[in-house]
């Protein structure tokens, strides 16, 4: 399965609670932090909800 690198690039201040929880579920806490996930539909859906706060790279 393909891997995706997700990096938090913007702050979650003044964002809805749903977006904050989605970032935490992805494992992102600090700006600049990068995590690697499998390319699954559930992960892609979470990334789509917070795409304005993160940067995505595919491997």
Jmol script that loads the backbone (N, CA, C; Angstrom):
load data "model"
ATOM      1  N   UNK A   1       0.842  -1.183   0.000  1.00  0.00           N
ATOM      2  CA  UNK A   1       0.000   0.000   0.000  1.00  0.00           C
ATOM      3  C   UNK A   1       0.885   1.244   0.000  1.00  0.00           C
ATOM      4  N   UNK A   2       0.453   2.261  -0.696  1.00  0.00           N
ATOM      5  CA  UNK A   2       1.219   3.501  -0.808  1.00  0.00           C
ATOM      6  C   UNK A   2       1.200   4.256   0.518  1.00  0.00           C
ATOM      7  N   UNK A   3       2.212   5.071   0.698  1.00  0.00           N
ATOM      8  CA  UNK A   3       2.322   5.890   1.909  1.00  0.00           C
ATOM      9  C   UNK A   3       2.117   7.355   1.546  1.00  0.00           C
ATOM     10  N   UNK A   4       1.614   8.121   2.504  1.00  0.00           N
ATOM     11  CA  UNK A   4       1.393   9.554   2.344  1.00  0.00           C
ATOM     12  C   UNK A   4       2.071  10.259   3.509  1.00  0.00           C
ATOM     13  N   UNK A   5       2.828  11.325   3.225  1.00  0.00           N
ATOM     14  CA  UNK A   5       3.402  12.154   4.270  1.00  0.00           C
ATOM     15  C   UNK A   5       2.540  13.401   4.415  1.00  0.00           C
ATOM     16  N   UNK A   6       2.092  13.653   5.625  1.00  0.00           N
ATOM     17  CA  UNK A   6       1.234  14.796   5.913  1.00  0.00           C
ATOM     18  C   UNK A   6       1.970  15.713   6.879  1.00  0.00           C
ATOM     19  N   UNK A   7       2.084  16.995   6.521  1.00  0.00           N
ATOM     20  CA  UNK A   7       2.766  17.980   7.349  1.00  0.00           C
ATOM     21  C   UNK A   7       1.797  19.096   7.713  1.00  0.00           C
ATOM     22  N   UNK A   8       1.747  19.437   8.993  1.00  0.00           N
ATOM     23  CA  UNK A   8       0.900  20.542   9.436  1.00  0.00           C
ATOM     24  C   UNK A   8       1.624  21.849   9.118  1.00  0.00           C
ATOM     25  N   UNK A   9       0.983  22.735   8.364  1.00  0.00           N
ATOM     26  CA  UNK A   9       1.622  23.977   7.946  1.00  0.00           C
ATOM     27  C   UNK A   9       0.914  25.229   8.477  1.00  0.00           C
ATOM     28  N   UNK A  10      -0.301  25.081   8.997  1.00  0.00           N
ATOM     29  CA  UNK A  10      -1.019  26.229   9.543  1.00  0.00           C
ATOM     30  C   UNK A  10      -1.601  25.884  10.901  1.00  0.00           C
ATOM     31  N   UNK A  11      -1.875  26.902  11.683  1.00  0.00           N
ATOM     32  CA  UNK A  11      -2.375  26.734  13.038  1.00  0.00           C
ATOM     33  C   UNK A  11      -3.853  26.334  13.039  1.00  0.00           C
ATOM     34  N   UNK A  12      -4.254  25.658  14.101  1.00  0.00           N
ATOM     35  CA  UNK A  12      -5.653  25.262  14.275  1.00  0.00           C
ATOM     36  C   UNK A  12      -6.422  26.256  15.145  1.00  0.00           C
ATOM     37  N   UNK A  13      -5.800  27.358  15.511  1.00  0.00           N
ATOM     38  CA  UNK A  13      -6.485  28.388  16.300  1.00  0.00           C
ATOM     39  C   UNK A  13      -7.612  28.974  15.447  1.00  0.00           C
ATOM     40  N   UNK A  14      -8.754  29.218  16.074  1.00  0.00           N
ATOM     41  CA  UNK A  14      -9.956  29.740  15.419  1.00  0.00           C
ATOM     42  C   UNK A  14     -10.529  28.774  14.388  1.00  0.00           C
ATOM     43  N   UNK A  15     -10.275  27.487  14.540  1.00  0.00           N
ATOM     44  CA  UNK A  15     -10.869  26.464  13.681  1.00  0.00           C
ATOM     45  C   UNK A  15     -11.918  25.717  14.486  1.00  0.00           C
ATOM     46  N   UNK A  16     -12.811  25.040  13.797  1.00  0.00           N
ATOM     47  CA  UNK A  16     -13.864  24.301  14.491  1.00  0.00           C
ATOM     48  C   UNK A  16     -13.279  23.131  15.271  1.00  0.00           C
ATOM     49  N   UNK A  17     -14.032  22.663  16.241  1.00  0.00           N
ATOM     50  CA  UNK A  17     -13.588  21.550  17.064  1.00  0.00           C
ATOM     51  C   UNK A  17     -13.407  20.289  16.219  1.00  0.00           C
ATOM     52  N   UNK A  18     -14.226  20.137  15.177  1.00  0.00           N
ATOM     53  CA  UNK A  18     -14.101  18.976  14.290  1.00  0.00           C
ATOM     54  C   UNK A  18     -12.744  18.974  13.586  1.00  0.00           C
ATOM     55  N   UNK A  19     -12.303  20.135  13.125  1.00  0.00           N
ATOM     56  CA  UNK A  19     -11.014  20.215  12.436  1.00  0.00           C
ATOM     57  C   UNK A  19      -9.865  19.969  13.404  1.00  0.00           C
ATOM     58  N   UNK A  20      -9.964  20.474  14.615  1.00  0.00           N
ATOM     59  CA  UNK A  20      -8.925  20.243  15.617  1.00  0.00           C
ATOM     60  C   UNK A  20      -8.818  18.760  15.945  1.00  0.00           C
ATOM     61  N   UNK A  21      -9.945  18.096  16.086  1.00  0.00           N
ATOM     62  CA  UNK A  21      -9.940  16.664  16.388  1.00  0.00           C
ATOM     63  C   UNK A  21      -9.422  15.853  15.214  1.00  0.00           C
ATOM     64  N   UNK A  22      -9.708  16.289  13.996  1.00  0.00           N
ATOM     65  CA  UNK A  22      -9.200  15.589  12.823  1.00  0.00           C
ATOM     66  C   UNK A  22      -7.682  15.675  12.763  1.00  0.00           C
ATOM     67  N   UNK A  23      -7.122  16.847  13.057  1.00  0.00           N
ATOM     68  CA  UNK A  23      -5.668  16.987  13.084  1.00  0.00           C
ATOM     69  C   UNK A  23      -5.057  16.081  14.143  1.00  0.00           C
ATOM     70  N   UNK A  24      -5.681  16.004  15.319  1.00  0.00           N
ATOM     71  CA  UNK A  24      -5.166  15.121  16.366  1.00  0.00           C
ATOM     72  C   UNK A  24      -5.262  13.661  15.963  1.00  0.00           C
ATOM     73  N   UNK A  25      -6.346  13.305  15.271  1.00  0.00           N
ATOM     74  CA  UNK A  25      -6.510  11.922  14.827  1.00  0.00           C
ATOM     75  C   UNK A  25      -5.448  11.553  13.793  1.00  0.00           C
ATOM     76  N   UNK A  26      -5.008  12.524  13.026  1.00  0.00           N
ATOM     77  CA  UNK A  26      -3.937  12.291  12.062  1.00  0.00           C
ATOM     78  C   UNK A  26      -2.573  12.236  12.751  1.00  0.00           C
ATOM     79  N   UNK A  27      -2.515  12.646  14.012  1.00  0.00           N
ATOM     80  CA  UNK A  27      -1.255  12.619  14.754  1.00  0.00           C
ATOM     81  C   UNK A  27      -0.474  13.904  14.650  1.00  0.00           C
ATOM     82  N   UNK A  28      -1.139  14.996  14.258  1.00  0.00           N
ATOM     83  CA  UNK A  28      -0.463  16.283  14.069  1.00  0.00           C
ATOM     84  C   UNK A  28      -0.776  17.211  15.233  1.00  0.00           C
ATOM     85  N   UNK A  29       0.268  17.669  15.901  1.00  0.00           N
ATOM     86  CA  UNK A  29       0.095  18.586  17.020  1.00  0.00           C
ATOM     87  C   UNK A  29       0.764  19.932  16.755  1.00  0.00           C
ATOM     88  N   UNK A  30       2.023  19.923  16.356  1.00  0.00           N
ATOM     89  CA  UNK A  30       2.768  21.165  16.171  1.00  0.00           C
ATOM     90  C   UNK A  30       2.918  21.498  14.691  1.00  0.00           C
ATOM     91  N   UNK A  31       3.046  22.780  14.400  1.00  0.00           N
ATOM     92  CA  UNK A  31       3.298  23.214  13.038  1.00  0.00           C
ATOM     93  C   UNK A  31       4.670  22.706  12.616  1.00  0.00           C
ATOM     94  N   UNK A  32       4.745  22.151  11.418  1.00  0.00           N
ATOM     95  CA  UNK A  32       5.987  21.602  10.912  1.00  0.00           C
ATOM     96  C   UNK A  32       6.144  20.118  11.181  1.00  0.00           C
ATOM     97  N   UNK A  33       5.267  19.558  11.996  1.00  0.00           N
ATOM     98  CA  UNK A  33       5.337  18.131  12.301  1.00  0.00           C
ATOM     99  C   UNK A  33       4.858  17.323  11.103  1.00  0.00           C
ATOM    100  N   UNK A  34       5.555  16.243  10.797  1.00  0.00           N
ATOM    101  CA  UNK A  34       5.215  15.381   9.671  1.00  0.00           C
ATOM    102  C   UNK A  34       4.923  13.973  10.181  1.00  0.00           C
ATOM    103  N   UNK A  35       3.861  13.389   9.662  1.00  0.00           N
ATOM    104  CA  UNK A  35       3.521  12.000   9.970  1.00  0.00           C
ATOM    105  C   UNK A  35       3.317  11.253   8.660  1.00  0.00           C
ATOM    106  N   UNK A  36       3.478   9.941   8.718  1.00  0.00           N
ATOM    107  CA  UNK A  36       3.314   9.108   7.539  1.00  0.00           C
ATOM    108  C   UNK A  36       2.167   8.133   7.775  1.00  0.00           C
ATOM    109  N   UNK A  37       1.242   8.077   6.808  1.00  0.00           N
ATOM    110  CA  UNK A  37       0.078   7.201   6.901  1.00  0.00           C
ATOM    111  C   UNK A  37      -0.043   6.377   5.637  1.00  0.00           C
ATOM    112  N   UNK A  38      -0.790   5.269   5.746  1.00  0.00           N
ATOM    113  CA  UNK A  38      -1.132   4.493   4.561  1.00  0.00           C
ATOM    114  C   UNK A  38      -2.180   5.256   3.758  1.00  0.00           C
ATOM    115  N   UNK A  39      -2.216   4.981   2.475  1.00  0.00           N
ATOM    116  CA  UNK A  39      -3.139   5.640   1.552  1.00  0.00           C
ATOM    117  C   UNK A  39      -4.482   4.914   1.585  1.00  0.00           C
ATOM    118  N   UNK A  40      -5.264   5.143   2.648  1.00  0.00           N
ATOM    119  CA  UNK A  40      -6.573   4.509   2.782  1.00  0.00           C
ATOM    120  C   UNK A  40      -7.672   5.544   2.595  1.00  0.00           C
ATOM    121  N   UNK A  41      -8.876   5.119   2.238  1.00  0.00           N
ATOM    122  CA  UNK A  41      -9.966   6.078   2.049  1.00  0.00           C
ATOM    123  C   UNK A  41     -10.274   6.903   3.298  1.00  0.00           C
ATOM    124  N   UNK A  42     -10.164   6.311   4.485  1.00  0.00           N
ATOM    125  CA  UNK A  42     -10.470   7.067   5.699  1.00  0.00           C
ATOM    126  C   UNK A  42      -9.434   8.164   5.945  1.00  0.00           C
ATOM    127  N   UNK A  43      -8.162   7.865   5.712  1.00  0.00           N
ATOM    128  CA  UNK A  43      -7.107   8.872   5.880  1.00  0.00           C
ATOM    129  C   UNK A  43      -7.266   9.970   4.831  1.00  0.00           C
ATOM    130  N   UNK A  44      -7.566   9.595   3.600  1.00  0.00           N
ATOM    131  CA  UNK A  44      -7.753  10.595   2.546  1.00  0.00           C
ATOM    132  C   UNK A  44      -8.937  11.503   2.852  1.00  0.00           C
ATOM    133  N   UNK A  45      -9.991  10.952   3.453  1.00  0.00           N
ATOM    134  CA  UNK A  45     -11.142  11.767   3.845  1.00  0.00           C
ATOM    135  C   UNK A  45     -10.785  12.760   4.928  1.00  0.00           C
ATOM    136  N   UNK A  46      -9.973  12.334   5.903  1.00  0.00           N
ATOM    137  CA  UNK A  46      -9.548  13.254   6.966  1.00  0.00           C
ATOM    138  C   UNK A  46      -8.673  14.358   6.396  1.00  0.00           C
ATOM    139  N   UNK A  47      -7.781  13.999   5.473  1.00  0.00           N
ATOM    140  CA  UNK A  47      -6.904  15.002   4.859  1.00  0.00           C
ATOM    141  C   UNK A  47      -7.734  16.010   4.063  1.00  0.00           C
ATOM    142  N   UNK A  48      -8.761  15.543   3.386  1.00  0.00           N
ATOM    143  CA  UNK A  48      -9.609  16.440   2.599  1.00  0.00           C
ATOM    144  C   UNK A  48     -10.311  17.465   3.484  1.00  0.00           C
ATOM    145  N   UNK A  49     -10.675  17.072   4.701  1.00  0.00           N
ATOM    146  CA  UNK A  49     -11.371  17.987   5.619  1.00  0.00           C
ATOM    147  C   UNK A  49     -10.467  19.098   6.146  1.00  0.00           C
ATOM    148  N   UNK A  50      -9.153  18.844   6.205  1.00  0.00           N
ATOM    149  CA  UNK A  50      -8.224  19.836   6.757  1.00  0.00           C
ATOM    150  C   UNK A  50      -7.140  20.192   5.736  1.00  0.00           C
ATOM    151  N   UNK A  51      -7.451  20.089   4.443  1.00  0.00           N
ATOM    152  CA  UNK A  51      -6.428  20.312   3.419  1.00  0.00           C
ATOM    153  C   UNK A  51      -5.885  21.737   3.415  1.00  0.00           C
ATOM    154  N   UNK A  52      -6.621  22.695   3.992  1.00  0.00           N
ATOM    155  CA  UNK A  52      -6.150  24.070   4.062  1.00  0.00           C
ATOM    156  C   UNK A  52      -5.146  24.275   5.199  1.00  0.00           C
ATOM    157  N   UNK A  53      -4.969  23.264   6.054  1.00  0.00           N
ATOM    158  CA  UNK A  53      -4.060  23.355   7.186  1.00  0.00           C
ATOM    159  C   UNK A  53      -2.816  22.466   7.035  1.00  0.00           C
ATOM    160  N   UNK A  54      -2.830  21.577   6.034  1.00  0.00           N
ATOM    161  CA  UNK A  54      -1.757  20.602   5.892  1.00  0.00           C
ATOM    162  C   UNK A  54      -1.188  20.614   4.478  1.00  0.00           C
ATOM    163  N   UNK A  55       0.004  20.022   4.363  1.00  0.00           N
ATOM    164  CA  UNK A  55       0.652  19.798   3.084  1.00  0.00           C
ATOM    165  C   UNK A  55       0.811  18.288   2.931  1.00  0.00           C
ATOM    166  N   UNK A  56       0.592  17.774   1.706  1.00  0.00           N
ATOM    167  CA  UNK A  56       0.599  16.328   1.493  1.00  0.00           C
ATOM    168  C   UNK A  56       1.619  15.967   0.424  1.00  0.00           C
ATOM    169  N   UNK A  57       2.414  14.923   0.702  1.00  0.00           N
ATOM    170  CA  UNK A  57       3.355  14.363  -0.253  1.00  0.00           C
ATOM    171  C   UNK A  57       3.058  12.884  -0.422  1.00  0.00           C
ATOM    172  N   UNK A  58       3.126  12.395  -1.645  1.00  0.00           N
ATOM    173  CA  UNK A  58       2.975  10.963  -1.867  1.00  0.00           C
ATOM    174  C   UNK A  58       4.331  10.347  -2.141  1.00  0.00           C
ATOM    175  N   UNK A  59       4.512   9.116  -1.719  1.00  0.00           N
ATOM    176  CA  UNK A  59       5.783   8.413  -1.923  1.00  0.00           C
ATOM    177  C   UNK A  59       5.713   7.511  -3.109  1.00  0.00           C
TER     178      UNK A  59
END
end "model"
wireframe off; spacefill off
backbone 0.3
color backbone group
